[in-house]
Amino acid sequence: MGRSIAGIVVGFLLWTALWLGFTSGMQAAFPGVIQAEQPLTHTGALLAYIVYSVLISALAGFACAAVRKESPMRTVWVFALIQLLVGIGFEASYWSMTPVWYHLVFLVLIVPATVWGGSLKERRTKFATT
């Protein structure tokens, strides 16, 4: 149970730190396009956020599975669902700031990307032990 909780916490903290760092970097790099607390409609920037979200979701799922170690996928699924619930909350609070398609794509990809990252770790572990 302790490793499951630790895996979820590590995955959550990793995702959050990487997301906050990326959003700050994007604001600094593209101040004319991305401004804090201002609507964002630039398609390229929105797609960059989605791609990055998929990458860090997979990485966070991988990290969650790595901490859990043995039979990690149940923990990874729980983590993915927690990420989805948190994502729904954040997307709802920023609903007027980005187009609807962005919110939907962002949310639809969180669970599969996280689970995919966890499954990569699980397959890598199985491959290493055979």
DSSP file (Angstrom, degrees, kcal/mol; ACC not computed):
  #  RESIDUE AA STRUCTURE BP1 BP2  ACC     N-H-->O    O-->H-N    N-H-->O    O-->H-N    TCO  KAPPA ALPHA  PHI   PSI    X-CA   Y-CA   Z-CA
    1    1 A M     >        0   0    0      0, 0.0     4,-2.2     0, 0.0     5,-0.2   0.000 360.0 360.0 360.0 -40.4    0.0    0.0    0.0
    2    2 A G  H  >  +     0   0    0      1,-0.2     4,-2.5     2,-0.2     5,-0.2   0.889 360.0  49.0 -62.8 -41.0    2.8    2.4    0.9
    3    3 A R  H  > S+     0   0    0      2,-0.2     4,-2.5     1,-0.2    -1,-0.2   0.845 109.1  54.0 -68.7 -32.9    4.5    2.0   -2.5
    4    4 A S  H  > S+     0   0    0      2,-0.2     4,-2.2     1,-0.2    -2,-0.2   0.947 111.7  43.5 -64.6 -47.7    1.2    2.6   -4.3
    5    5 A I  H  X S+     0   0    0     -4,-2.2     4,-2.6     1,-0.2    -2,-0.2   0.920 114.5  50.3 -63.3 -43.7    0.7    5.8   -2.5
    6    6 A A  H  X S+     0   0    0     -4,-2.5     4,-2.9     1,-0.2     5,-0.2   0.898 109.1  52.1 -62.1 -40.4    4.3    6.8   -3.0
    7    7 A G  H  X S+     0   0    0     -4,-2.5     4,-2.5     2,-0.2    -1,-0.2   0.912 111.3  46.7 -61.9 -43.1    4.0    6.0   -6.7
    8    8 A I  H  X S+     0   0    0     -4,-2.2     4,-2.6     2,-0.2    -2,-0.2   0.923 114.0  47.7 -65.1 -44.5    0.9    8.2   -7.1
    9    9 A V  H  X S+     0   0    0     -4,-2.6     4,-2.8     2,-0.2     5,-0.3   0.930 113.3  47.6 -63.3 -45.8    2.5   11.1   -5.1
   10   10 A V  H  X S+     0   0    0     -4,-2.9     4,-2.6     1,-0.2     5,-0.2   0.936 113.9  47.3 -61.5 -46.9    5.8   10.9   -7.2
   11   11 A G  H  X S+     0   0    0     -4,-2.5     4,-2.6    -5,-0.2     5,-0.2   0.919 114.1  47.4 -60.1 -44.4    3.8   10.8  -10.4
   12   12 A F  H  X S+     0   0    0     -4,-2.6     4,-2.5     2,-0.2    -2,-0.2   0.927 114.2  45.6 -64.3 -46.6    1.6   13.7   -9.4
   13   13 A L  H  X S+     0   0    0     -4,-2.8     4,-2.7     2,-0.2     5,-0.2   0.899 113.5  50.0 -65.5 -40.1    4.5   15.9   -8.2
   14   14 A L  H  X S+     0   0    0     -4,-2.6     4,-2.5    -5,-0.3     5,-0.2   0.950 112.8  46.2 -62.2 -49.5    6.6   15.1  -11.3
   15   15 A W  H  X S+     0   0    0     -4,-2.6     4,-2.6    -5,-0.2     5,-0.2   0.935 114.8  47.6 -58.5 -47.4    3.7   16.0  -13.6
   16   16 A T  H  X S+     0   0    0     -4,-2.5     4,-2.7    -5,-0.2     5,-0.2   0.919 112.4  47.8 -63.2 -45.8    2.9   19.1  -11.7
   17   17 A A  H  X S+     0   0    0     -4,-2.7     4,-2.3     1,-0.2    -1,-0.2   0.923 114.7  46.0 -62.8 -44.4    6.5   20.4  -11.6
   18   18 A L  H  X S+     0   0    0     -4,-2.5     4,-2.3    -5,-0.2    -1,-0.2   0.899 113.8  49.1 -66.4 -39.5    7.1   19.7  -15.3
   19   19 A W  H  X S+     0   0    0     -4,-2.6     4,-2.8    -5,-0.2     5,-0.2   0.939 112.5  46.6 -65.1 -47.0    3.8   21.3  -16.3
   20   20 A L  H  X S+     0   0    0     -4,-2.7     4,-2.1     1,-0.2    -2,-0.2   0.901 113.6  49.4 -63.6 -40.5    4.5   24.5  -14.2
   21   21 A G  H  X S+     0   0    0     -4,-2.3     4,-2.4    -5,-0.2    -1,-0.2   0.912 112.7  47.5 -62.9 -42.9    8.0   24.7  -15.5
   22   22 A F  H  X S+     0   0    0     -4,-2.3     4,-2.8     2,-0.2     5,-0.2   0.928 111.5  48.9 -65.9 -45.6    6.8   24.4  -19.1
   23   23 A T  H  X S+     0   0    0     -4,-2.8     4,-2.1     1,-0.2    -1,-0.2   0.898 112.7  48.4 -64.2 -38.6    4.0   26.9  -18.8
   24   24 A S  H  X S+     0   0    0     -4,-2.1     4,-2.2    -5,-0.2    -1,-0.2   0.920 112.7  48.8 -64.4 -42.8    6.4   29.4  -17.2
   25   25 A G  H  X S+     0   0    0     -4,-2.4     4,-2.7     1,-0.2    -2,-0.2   0.894 110.3  50.5 -63.6 -40.6    8.9   28.8  -20.0
   26   26 A M  H  X S+     0   0    0     -4,-2.8     4,-2.4     2,-0.2     8,-0.3   0.903 110.2  50.0 -64.7 -40.8    6.3   29.2  -22.7
   27   27 A Q  H  < S+     0   0    0     -4,-2.1    -2,-0.2    -5,-0.2    -1,-0.2   0.906 114.3  45.0 -63.7 -40.9    5.2   32.5  -21.2
   28   28 A A  H  < S+     0   0    0     -4,-2.2    -2,-0.2     1,-0.2    -1,-0.2   0.889 116.9  44.7 -69.8 -38.8    8.7   33.7  -21.0
   29   29 A A  H  < S+     0   0    0     -4,-2.7    -2,-0.2     1,-0.2    -1,-0.2   0.818 126.6  28.0 -76.0 -31.2    9.6   32.5  -24.6
   30   30 A F    >X  +     0   0    0     -4,-2.4     4,-3.2    -5,-0.2     3,-1.5  -0.482  66.2 156.8-130.3  62.5    6.4   33.8  -26.2
   31   31 A P  T 34 S+     0   0    0      0, 0.0    -1,-0.1     0, 0.0    -2,-0.1   0.750  75.8  56.1 -64.2 -23.4    5.2   36.8  -24.2
   32   32 A G  T 34 S+     0   0    0     -3,-0.1     3,-0.1     1,-0.1    -5,-0.1   0.696 119.7  30.2 -78.5 -18.3    3.2   38.2  -27.2
   33   33 A V  T <4 S+     0   0    0     -3,-1.5     2,-0.6     1,-0.3     9,-0.2   0.790 121.2  43.5-106.5 -42.5    1.2   34.9  -27.5
   34   34 A I     <  +     0   0    0     -4,-3.2     2,-0.4    -8,-0.3    -1,-0.3  -0.933  62.8 167.6-118.3 116.2    1.0   33.5  -24.0
   35   35 A Q    >   -     0   0    0     -2,-0.6     3,-1.7     3,-0.2    -7,-0.0  -0.988  41.3-101.7-129.0 136.9    0.2   35.7  -21.1
   36   36 A A  T 3  S+     0   0    0     -2,-0.4   -12,-0.0     1,-0.3    -2,-0.0  -0.258 104.1   5.0 -56.8 137.2   -0.8   34.6  -17.6
   37   37 A E  T 3  S+     0   0    0      1,-0.2    -1,-0.3    57,-0.0     0, 0.0   0.684 106.4 113.1  61.3  21.9   -4.5   34.8  -16.9
   38   38 A Q  S <  S-     0   0    0     -3,-1.7    -3,-0.2    59,-0.0    -1,-0.2  -0.929  77.6 -93.3-119.1 147.2   -5.3   35.9  -20.5
   39   39 A P        -     0   0    0      0, 0.0     2,-0.5     0, 0.0    59,-0.2  -0.243  35.8-149.8 -57.2 145.2   -7.2   33.8  -23.0
   40   40 A L        +     0   0    0     57,-3.7    -6,-0.1     1,-0.1    -7,-0.0  -0.973  34.0 150.4-122.7 117.6   -5.1   31.6  -25.3
   41   41 A T        +     0   0    0     -2,-0.5     2,-0.5    -8,-0.2    -1,-0.1   0.376  29.2 124.5-124.9  -0.5   -6.3   30.8  -28.8
   42   42 A H     >  -     0   0    0     -9,-0.2     4,-2.5     1,-0.2     5,-0.2  -0.512  51.5-151.4 -68.1 114.6   -3.1   30.4  -30.7
   43   43 A T  H  > S+     0   0    0     -2,-0.5     4,-2.6     1,-0.2     5,-0.2   0.879  91.6  52.6 -59.2 -42.5   -3.4   27.0  -32.2
   44   44 A G  H  > S+     0   0    0      1,-0.2     4,-2.1     2,-0.2    -1,-0.2   0.916 111.5  45.8 -61.1 -44.0    0.3   26.3  -32.3
   45   45 A A  H  > S+     0   0    0      2,-0.2     4,-2.2     1,-0.2    -1,-0.2   0.907 112.7  50.6 -66.1 -41.9    0.7   27.1  -28.6
   46   46 A L  H  X S+     0   0    0     -4,-2.5     4,-2.0     1,-0.2    -2,-0.2   0.903 110.8  48.8 -64.0 -40.8   -2.3   25.0  -27.7
   47   47 A L  H  X S+     0   0    0     -4,-2.6     4,-2.8    -5,-0.2     5,-0.2   0.883 108.8  53.9 -65.9 -37.4   -1.0   22.0  -29.7
   48   48 A A  H  X S+     0   0    0     -4,-2.1     4,-2.6    -5,-0.2    -2,-0.2   0.914 108.3  49.9 -61.9 -41.9    2.4   22.4  -28.0
   49   49 A Y  H  X S+     0   0    0     -4,-2.2     4,-2.4     2,-0.2    -2,-0.2   0.900 111.9  48.1 -62.6 -40.7    0.6   22.2  -24.6
   50   50 A I  H  X S+     0   0    0     -4,-2.0     4,-2.3     2,-0.2    -2,-0.2   0.943 112.4  47.3 -66.6 -47.2   -1.3   19.1  -25.6
   51   51 A V  H  X S+     0   0    0     -4,-2.8     4,-2.2     1,-0.2    -2,-0.2   0.932 114.1  47.9 -59.4 -45.6    1.8   17.3  -26.9
   52   52 A Y  H  X S+     0   0    0     -4,-2.6     4,-2.8    -5,-0.2     5,-0.3   0.900 108.6  54.6 -63.0 -40.2    3.8   18.3  -23.8
   53   53 A S  H  X S+     0   0    0     -4,-2.4     4,-2.2     1,-0.2    -1,-0.2   0.906 108.5  48.8 -59.5 -42.6    0.9   17.1  -21.6
   54   54 A V  H  X S+     0   0    0     -4,-2.3     4,-2.3     2,-0.2    -1,-0.2   0.928 112.3  48.8 -63.3 -44.5    1.0   13.7  -23.3
   55   55 A L  H  X S+     0   0    0     -4,-2.2     4,-2.2     1,-0.2    -2,-0.2   0.934 115.3  41.9 -62.2 -47.3    4.7   13.4  -22.9
   56   56 A I  H  X S+     0   0    0     -4,-2.8     4,-2.6     2,-0.2    -1,-0.2   0.807 111.6  56.0 -75.5 -26.1    4.7   14.3  -19.2
   57   57 A S  H  X S+     0   0    0     -4,-2.2     4,-2.3    -5,-0.3    -1,-0.2   0.923 110.1  46.1 -66.0 -42.9    1.7   12.1  -18.5
   58   58 A A  H  X S+     0   0    0     -4,-2.3     4,-2.3     2,-0.2    -2,-0.2   0.915 113.9  48.5 -63.9 -42.4    3.5    9.2  -20.0
   59   59 A L  H  X S+     0   0    0     -4,-2.2     4,-2.6     2,-0.2    -2,-0.2   0.904 111.6  49.2 -64.0 -41.7    6.6   10.1  -18.0
   60   60 A A  H  X S+     0   0    0     -4,-2.6     4,-2.5     2,-0.2    -1,-0.2   0.882 111.0  50.1 -66.3 -38.3    4.6   10.4  -14.8
   61   61 A G  H  X S+     0   0    0     -4,-2.3     4,-2.3     2,-0.2    -2,-0.2   0.898 110.9  49.8 -64.0 -40.6    2.9    7.1  -15.4
   62   62 A F  H  X S+     0   0    0     -4,-2.3     4,-2.3     2,-0.2    -2,-0.2   0.929 112.2  47.4 -61.1 -47.1    6.3    5.5  -15.9
   63   63 A A  H  X S+     0   0    0     -4,-2.6     4,-2.1     2,-0.2    -2,-0.2   0.898 110.1  52.5 -63.6 -41.4    7.6    7.1  -12.7
   64   64 A C  H  X S+     0   0    0     -4,-2.5     4,-2.2     1,-0.2    -1,-0.2   0.932 112.2  45.4 -59.1 -47.0    4.5    5.9  -10.8
   65   65 A A  H  X S+     0   0    0     -4,-2.3     4,-2.5     1,-0.2    -2,-0.2   0.866 109.8  55.6 -65.4 -36.8    5.1    2.3  -12.1
   66   66 A A  H  < S+     0   0    0     -4,-2.3    -1,-0.2     1,-0.2    -2,-0.2   0.884 110.4  44.5 -65.1 -38.3    8.8    2.5  -11.2
   67   67 A V  H  < S+     0   0    0     -4,-2.1    -1,-0.2     1,-0.2    -2,-0.2   0.906 115.3  47.3 -71.9 -41.1    8.0    3.4   -7.6
   68   68 A R  H  < S+     0   0    0     -4,-2.2     2,-1.4     1,-0.2    -2,-0.2   0.863  83.7 174.6 -67.6 -36.3    5.3    0.8   -7.3
   69   69 A K     <  +     0   0    0     -4,-2.5     2,-0.4    -5,-0.2    -1,-0.2  -0.497  50.3  62.8  67.9 -85.2    7.6   -1.8   -8.9
   70   70 A E  S    S-     0   0    0     -2,-1.4    52,-0.0     1,-0.3    -4,-0.0  -0.571 125.0 -16.5 -82.4 129.0    5.7   -5.1   -8.6
   71   71 A S  S    S+     0   0    0     -2,-0.4     3,-0.5     1,-0.1     4,-0.4   0.938  79.7 169.9  46.2  63.9    2.4   -5.3  -10.5
   72   72 A P     >  +     0   0    0      0, 0.0     4,-2.4     0, 0.0     3,-0.3   0.608  46.4  90.1 -82.3 -11.2    2.1   -1.5  -10.9
   73   73 A M  H  > S+     0   0    0      1,-0.3     4,-2.5     2,-0.2     5,-0.2   0.817  83.3  53.6 -67.0 -32.1   -0.8   -1.2  -13.3
   74   74 A R  H  > S+     0   0    0     -3,-0.5     4,-2.2     2,-0.2    -1,-0.3   0.939 113.1  45.8 -62.3 -43.6   -3.6   -1.0  -10.8
   75   75 A T  H  > S+     0   0    0     -4,-0.4     4,-2.7    -3,-0.3    -2,-0.2   0.901 111.3  52.2 -64.2 -41.1   -1.7    1.9   -9.1
   76   76 A V  H  X S+     0   0    0     -4,-2.4     4,-2.8     2,-0.2    -1,-0.2   0.902 109.0  50.3 -62.7 -41.2   -1.0    3.5  -12.5
   77   77 A W  H  X S+     0   0    0     -4,-2.5     4,-2.3     2,-0.2    -1,-0.2   0.918 110.7  48.7 -63.3 -43.0   -4.8    3.3  -13.3
   78   78 A V  H  X S+     0   0    0     -4,-2.2     4,-2.3     1,-0.2    -2,-0.2   0.936 112.8  48.6 -61.5 -45.0   -5.7    4.9  -10.0
   79   79 A F  H  X S+     0   0    0     -4,-2.7     4,-2.8     1,-0.2    -2,-0.2   0.921 109.8  52.1 -59.7 -44.8   -3.1    7.6  -10.7
   80   80 A A  H  X S+     0   0    0     -4,-2.8     4,-2.2     1,-0.2    -1,-0.2   0.894 110.3  48.2 -60.7 -40.4   -4.4    8.2  -14.2
   81   81 A L  H  X S+     0   0    0     -4,-2.3     4,-2.4     2,-0.2    -1,-0.2   0.874 110.6  50.9 -69.5 -36.4   -8.0    8.6  -12.9
   82   82 A I  H  X S+     0   0    0     -4,-2.3     4,-2.7     2,-0.2     5,-0.3   0.929 109.8  50.8 -63.3 -44.0   -6.8   11.0  -10.2
   83   83 A Q  H  X S+     0   0    0     -4,-2.8     4,-2.9     1,-0.2    -2,-0.2   0.904 109.8  50.7 -59.3 -41.2   -5.0   13.0  -12.9
   84   84 A L  H  X S+     0   0    0     -4,-2.2     4,-2.7     2,-0.2    -1,-0.2   0.929 110.7  47.9 -63.3 -44.9   -8.2   13.0  -14.9
   85   85 A L  H  X S+     0   0    0     -4,-2.4     4,-2.0     2,-0.2    -2,-0.2   0.922 114.6  45.5 -63.0 -44.0  -10.2   14.3  -12.0
   86   86 A V  H  X S+     0   0    0     -4,-2.7     4,-2.5     1,-0.2    -1,-0.2   0.917 112.8  52.1 -63.5 -42.4   -7.7   17.0  -11.2
   87   87 A G  H  X S+     0   0    0     -4,-2.9     4,-3.2    -5,-0.3     5,-0.3   0.901 106.7  52.5 -60.8 -41.8   -7.5   17.9  -14.9
   88   88 A I  H  X S+     0   0    0     -4,-2.7     4,-2.5     1,-0.2    -1,-0.2   0.920 109.7  50.1 -60.0 -43.4  -11.3   18.2  -15.1
   89   89 A G  H  X S+     0   0    0     -4,-2.0     4,-1.8     2,-0.2    -2,-0.2   0.930 114.8  42.3 -60.9 -46.2  -11.2   20.6  -12.2
   90   90 A F  H  X S+     0   0    0     -4,-2.5     4,-1.3     2,-0.2    -2,-0.2   0.920 114.4  49.8 -69.0 -43.0   -8.5   22.8  -13.7
   91   91 A E  H  < S+     0   0    0     -4,-3.2     3,-0.3     1,-0.2    -1,-0.2   0.895 110.5  51.3 -63.5 -38.0  -10.0   22.7  -17.2
   92   92 A A  H >< S+     0   0    0     -4,-2.5     3,-1.1    -5,-0.3    -1,-0.2   0.890 108.6  51.3 -64.0 -38.8  -13.4   23.7  -15.8
   93   93 A S  H 3< S+     0   0    0     -4,-1.8    -1,-0.2     1,-0.2    -2,-0.2   0.745 118.2  37.8 -72.1 -21.4  -11.8   26.6  -13.9
   94   94 A Y  T >X S+     0   0    0     -4,-1.3     3,-2.1    -3,-0.3     4,-0.7   0.089  79.5 125.2-111.5  21.3  -10.1   27.8  -17.1
   95   95 A W  G X4 S+     0   0    0     -3,-1.1     3,-0.5     1,-0.3    -1,-0.1   0.836  75.0  45.7 -52.8 -41.0  -13.0   27.0  -19.4
   96   96 A S  G 34 S+     0   0    0     -4,-0.2    -1,-0.3     1,-0.2    -2,-0.1   0.518 102.0  69.2 -82.3  -3.5  -13.3   30.5  -20.9
   97   97 A M  G <4 S+     0   0    0     -3,-2.1   -57,-3.7   -58,-0.1    -1,-0.2   0.708 105.5  24.9 -89.9 -21.3   -9.5   30.8  -21.4
   98   98 A T  S << S-     0   0    0     -4,-0.7   -57,-0.1    -3,-0.5    -1,-0.1  -0.925  93.9 -82.8-138.9 162.0   -9.0   28.3  -24.2
   99   99 A P    >>  -     0   0    0      0, 0.0     4,-1.5     0, 0.0     3,-0.6  -0.252  39.3-115.4 -64.7 154.4  -11.2   26.8  -26.9
  100  100 A V  H 3> S+     0   0    0      1,-0.2     4,-2.4     2,-0.2     5,-0.2   0.877 113.8  60.9 -57.9 -40.1  -13.5   23.8  -26.1
  101  101 A W  H 3> S+     0   0    0      1,-0.2     4,-2.6     2,-0.2     5,-0.3   0.880 101.9  53.5 -58.5 -36.9  -11.5   21.5  -28.4
  102  102 A Y  H <> S+     0   0    0     -3,-0.6     4,-2.8     2,-0.2     5,-0.2   0.948 108.9  47.6 -62.5 -48.6   -8.4   22.1  -26.3
  103  103 A H  H  X S+     0   0    0     -4,-1.5     4,-2.4     1,-0.2     5,-0.2   0.929 114.5  46.7 -57.6 -46.7  -10.1   21.1  -23.1
  104  104 A L  H  X S+     0   0    0     -4,-2.4     4,-2.7     2,-0.2    -1,-0.2   0.929 114.7  44.6 -65.7 -46.3  -11.6   18.0  -24.6
  105  105 A V  H  X S+     0   0    0     -4,-2.6     4,-1.8    -5,-0.2    -1,-0.2   0.929 113.1  52.2 -63.8 -44.7   -8.4   16.8  -26.3
  106  106 A F  H  X S+     0   0    0     -4,-2.8     4,-0.8    -5,-0.3    -2,-0.2   0.932 115.1  41.2 -55.3 -48.9   -6.3   17.6  -23.2
  107  107 A L  H >X S+     0   0    0     -4,-2.4     4,-0.6    -5,-0.2     3,-0.5   0.880 111.3  55.0 -71.1 -38.8   -8.7   15.6  -20.9
  108  108 A V  H 3< S+     0   0    0     -4,-2.7    -1,-0.2     1,-0.2    -2,-0.2   0.826 110.6  46.9 -64.2 -30.9   -9.2   12.7  -23.4
  109  109 A L  H 3X S+     0   0    0     -4,-1.8     4,-2.1    -5,-0.2     5,-0.3   0.631  91.2  80.3 -88.6 -14.2   -5.5   12.1  -23.6
  110  110 A I  H <X S+     0   0    0     -4,-0.8     4,-2.3    -3,-0.5     5,-0.2   0.953  95.7  41.8 -60.4 -53.0   -4.5   12.2  -19.9
  111  111 A V  H  X S+     0   0    0     -4,-0.6     4,-2.7     1,-0.2     5,-0.3   0.954 116.7  45.3 -65.2 -51.6   -5.6    8.6  -19.0
  112  112 A P  H  > S+     0   0    0      0, 0.0     4,-2.5     0, 0.0    -1,-0.2   0.903 114.9  48.7 -61.6 -37.8   -4.2    6.8  -22.1
  113  113 A A  H  X S+     0   0    0     -4,-2.1     4,-2.2     2,-0.2    -2,-0.2   0.918 113.7  46.2 -66.3 -42.0   -0.9    8.6  -22.0
  114  114 A T  H  X S+     0   0    0     -4,-2.3     4,-2.1    -5,-0.3    -1,-0.2   0.928 115.2  45.7 -65.5 -45.8   -0.5    7.9  -18.3
  115  115 A V  H  X S+     0   0    0     -4,-2.7     4,-2.6    -5,-0.2    -2,-0.2   0.885 110.5  54.5 -66.0 -38.6   -1.4    4.3  -18.6
  116  116 A W  H  X S+     0   0    0     -4,-2.5     4,-2.1    -5,-0.3    -1,-0.2   0.925 108.1  49.4 -60.6 -44.6    0.9    3.9  -21.6
  117  117 A G  H  X S+     0   0    0     -4,-2.2     4,-1.6     1,-0.2    -2,-0.2   0.912 112.2  48.0 -61.2 -42.9    3.8    5.3  -19.6
  118  118 A G  H  X S+     0   0    0     -4,-2.1     4,-2.4     1,-0.2    -1,-0.2   0.890 110.6  51.2 -63.8 -39.3    3.1    2.9  -16.8
  119  119 A S  H  X S+     0   0    0     -4,-2.6     4,-2.9     1,-0.2     5,-0.2   0.841 104.9  57.1 -69.6 -31.7    2.8   -0.1  -19.2
  120  120 A L  H  X S+     0   0    0     -4,-2.1     4,-2.3     2,-0.2    -1,-0.2   0.927 109.6  45.4 -61.2 -43.3    6.1    0.9  -20.8
  121  121 A K  H  X S+     0   0    0     -4,-1.6     4,-2.4     2,-0.2    -2,-0.2   0.919 113.2  49.9 -65.5 -43.2    7.8    0.5  -17.4
  122  122 A E  H  X S+     0   0    0     -4,-2.4     4,-2.4     1,-0.2    -2,-0.2   0.928 113.2  45.6 -62.9 -44.6    6.0   -2.7  -16.7
  123  123 A R  H  X S+     0   0    0     -4,-2.9     4,-2.6     2,-0.2    -1,-0.2   0.885 111.8  52.3 -65.1 -38.2    7.0   -4.2  -20.0
  124  124 A R  H  X S+     0   0    0     -4,-2.3     4,-2.0    -5,-0.2    -1,-0.2   0.903 110.8  47.7 -63.8 -40.8   10.6   -3.0  -19.6
  125  125 A T  H  X S+     0   0    0     -4,-2.4     4,-1.3     2,-0.2    -2,-0.2   0.923 113.3  47.5 -66.1 -44.3   10.7   -4.7  -16.1
  126  126 A K  H  X S+     0   0    0     -4,-2.4     4,-0.6     1,-0.2    -2,-0.2   0.896 112.0  50.3 -63.3 -40.9    9.3   -7.9  -17.5
  127  127 A F  H >< S+     0   0    0     -4,-2.6     3,-0.8     1,-0.2    -1,-0.2   0.885 108.8  52.2 -64.4 -39.1   11.7   -7.9  -20.4
  128  128 A A  H 3< S+     0   0    0     -4,-2.0    -1,-0.2     1,-0.2    -2,-0.2   0.777 109.7  49.1 -69.8 -26.5   14.6   -7.3  -18.1
  129  129 A T  H 3<        0   0    0     -4,-1.3    -1,-0.2     1,-0.2    -2,-0.2   0.511 360.0 360.0 -92.8  -4.4   13.7  -10.3  -15.9
  130  130 A T    <<        0   0    0     -3,-0.8    -1,-0.2    -4,-0.6    -2,-0.2   0.466 360.0 360.0 -97.9 360.0   13.2  -12.8  -18.7
